């Protein structure tokens, strides 16, 4: 049985996770009160990217690591 090509679906899912992360990061920076949400979205995005790597696919985007503001 041949391998199913999930590249279009993977790309859609990756873009959705990346959009959630960027939105959470934007709110965290703007309001300085939603860092846990941004960190959770980042973790989900990284886990998805790792899953792609394990299957041999490459994620096209570079994802910035969230950094808290100095208090």
N, C-alpha and C positions, 0 to 999 in steps of 0.2 A: 504494500500500500504506500502511495506517495505521501510526502509531507505536505500538509496544508499550509498555504502561504497566507499568513496573518499580517503581512506588512501594512496594508491599508488600515486594518482595525487597530494594530499596534500604534500606528501614527496618530489616529484619532484619539485613542485612550491617552497616549502620552501628551498630546496637546491639551486635552481636558485637564489632566493632572497638573500640567505646567500652568495653565490658566488659573486654576484654583490656588496654586502656590503663589503666583504673582499677585493675585487679588488679596490673599491673606497677608502677604508681605507688605503690600501697599497700605492696608489698614493698620498693620502693626507699626509701620513707620509714621503714618499720619496721626494715629491716635495713641500710640505707645502703650497699648493695653491688650493686644491680641497676639503676643509673641508665641504663646503655646500653640495657637491655631496655625501660625506660619511654620513653626517647627514640625508640627504633625504633618502638614501638607508637604514639607520638604522631605520628611522621612518616607512618606508614601511615594513621592516622585522618585526618590533614590531607589527604593525597593523595586519599583517598576522597571527602572533603568537596569538594575542588576539582573532582573528576570530576562530582560532583552539580551543582555550580554551572555547569560548562561545559554540562551538559545542560539547565540551566534549573530544576533541582530545588533546593529549599532544605532544608538539614539543620536539624532542630529543636533540637538540643542545643547548648549552649555548652560548649566544651572548655577546661579550664584548662591553661596552659602549664606543663610541669614545671620546677621550679626547684631547683637543688642547695642543700643546706645550706651555710652558711658554715663553712669549716674553722677 
